Amino acid sequence: MARILDQRILLLVISFSASVQSTKVLSEWKKCGDPECEKAMSRVQATTDYLGPDCRYLNFKMGEEIMVYSKLSRQNENLWIGSKGKDFGYFPRDAVKVEEVLIGEEVEVLTKETDFLCLDEDKYTFE
């Protein structure tokens, strides 16, 4: 009986850890093409298939085109934010190659709570 209880507690701890990991702030700063982060910064092409760890990430196949709208900076410079069709999310910059730069200068701004919004099956979850 005690062993089953220990296993349940372990599963609960693992589940909680995974939940906390997917809700953490990925960076306090980001770089954009304008102060509102509305302008596309660049057009990139996927050099590999990518499947993100949670619904905040953009999944794509090699060769797909992605529009980049911001890039996390300071704490986590490897993640960029972009869209492919109607899908939007984070992806690693080393999974793409830049095809076209659309802005002249990057602006660094603070991230907001909505930057870590999880879009999952038309439901919105604030992280």
C-alpha positions as CSV (number, residue, x, y, z in Angstrom):
1,M,0.0,0.0,0.0
2,A,2.8,2.4,0.9
3,R,4.5,1.7,-2.4
4,I,1.4,2.6,-4.4
5,L,1.1,5.8,-2.4
6,D,4.8,6.6,-3.1
7,Q,4.3,6.0,-6.8
8,R,1.3,8.3,-6.9
9,I,3.2,11.0,-5.1
10,L,6.0,10.7,-7.6
11,L,3.6,10.9,-10.5
12,L,2.1,14.0,-8.9
13,V,5.5,15.6,-8.5
14,I,6.5,14.8,-12.1
15,S,3.2,16.2,-13.4
16,F,3.6,19.4,-11.4
17,S,7.2,19.9,-12.6
18,A,6.1,19.5,-16.2
19,S,3.3,22.1,-15.6
20,V,5.7,24.6,-14.0
21,Q,8.2,24.2,-16.8
22,S,5.6,25.0,-19.5
23,T,4.4,28.1,-17.7
24,K,7.7,29.8,-17.0
25,V,8.6,33.2,-18.5
26,L,11.0,32.5,-21.4
27,S,12.7,35.9,-21.3
28,E,12.0,39.4,-19.9
29,W,13.2,41.1,-23.1
30,K,12.6,40.7,-26.9
31,K,13.7,42.4,-30.0
32,C,11.1,43.6,-32.6
33,G,10.8,45.5,-35.8
34,D,8.8,48.3,-34.1
35,P,7.9,49.1,-30.5
36,E,4.5,47.3,-30.8
37,C,6.1,44.2,-32.4
38,E,3.6,44.3,-35.2
39,K,5.9,44.5,-38.2
40,A,7.4,41.3,-39.6
41,M,11.2,41.3,-39.1
42,S,12.1,38.7,-41.6
43,R,11.0,35.8,-43.7
44,V,12.8,32.5,-42.9
45,Q,12.7,29.0,-44.2
46,A,12.8,25.9,-42.0
47,T,16.0,23.8,-42.4
48,T,14.6,20.9,-40.4
49,D,11.4,19.6,-39.0
50,Y,10.5,21.0,-35.6
51,L,8.0,19.9,-32.9
52,G,7.8,22.1,-29.9
53,P,7.5,21.0,-26.3
54,D,4.1,22.7,-25.7
55,C,1.4,24.7,-27.4
56,R,3.4,28.0,-27.2
57,Y,5.7,26.7,-29.8
58,L,5.3,26.7,-33.6
59,N,5.6,23.3,-35.3
60,F,6.8,23.1,-38.9
61,K,8.3,20.8,-41.5
62,M,11.6,21.4,-43.4
63,G,11.1,23.9,-46.3
64,E,8.1,25.7,-44.8
65,E,8.2,29.5,-44.8
66,I,7.8,31.4,-41.5
67,M,7.4,35.1,-40.9
68,V,9.4,36.3,-37.8
69,Y,7.8,39.0,-35.6
70,S,10.2,39.1,-32.6
71,K,13.2,37.4,-31.1
72,L,13.7,36.8,-27.4
73,S,16.8,38.5,-26.1
74,R,19.1,38.5,-23.1
75,Q,18.1,35.4,-21.2
76,N,17.1,33.3,-24.2
77,E,18.4,34.5,-27.5
78,N,17.8,31.1,-29.2
79,L,14.0,31.5,-29.5
80,W,12.3,33.5,-32.2
81,I,8.6,34.1,-32.5
82,G,6.8,33.8,-35.8
83,S,3.9,32.6,-37.8
84,K,3.2,30.0,-40.5
85,G,-0.3,30.5,-41.9
86,K,-2.6,30.9,-39.0
87,D,-0.2,29.2,-36.5
88,F,1.9,31.3,-34.2
89,G,4.6,30.5,-31.7
90,Y,8.2,30.1,-30.6
91,F,10.9,28.2,-32.4
92,P,14.7,27.8,-32.2
93,R,16.6,30.1,-34.5
94,D,19.0,27.3,-35.5
95,A,16.1,25.4,-37.2
96,V,15.7,28.1,-39.9
97,K,17.7,30.1,-42.4
98,V,16.9,33.8,-43.1
99,E,15.6,34.3,-46.6
100,E,14.8,38.0,-46.4
101,V,15.3,40.8,-43.8
102,L,12.3,43.1,-43.8
103,I,13.4,45.8,-41.2
104,G,16.4,48.1,-40.9
105,E,16.8,48.2,-37.2
106,E,15.7,46.0,-34.2
107,V,14.0,47.6,-31.1
108,E,14.4,45.9,-27.7
109,V,11.3,45.9,-25.5
110,L,10.0,44.3,-22.3
111,T,7.9,41.1,-22.8
112,K,4.3,41.1,-21.6
113,E,2.1,38.4,-20.0
114,T,0.4,37.9,-23.4
115,D,3.8,36.9,-24.9
116,F,3.5,33.7,-23.0
117,L,-0.1,33.0,-24.0
118,C,-0.7,29.4,-24.8
119,L,-2.9,28.9,-27.9
120,D,-4.3,25.4,-27.7
121,E,-7.2,24.3,-29.8
122,D,-8.8,27.8,-29.8
123,K,-8.6,28.0,-26.0
124,Y,-6.5,30.8,-24.4
125,T,-4.4,30.0,-21.3
126,F,-2.4,32.7,-19.7
127,E,0.9,31.3,-18.4
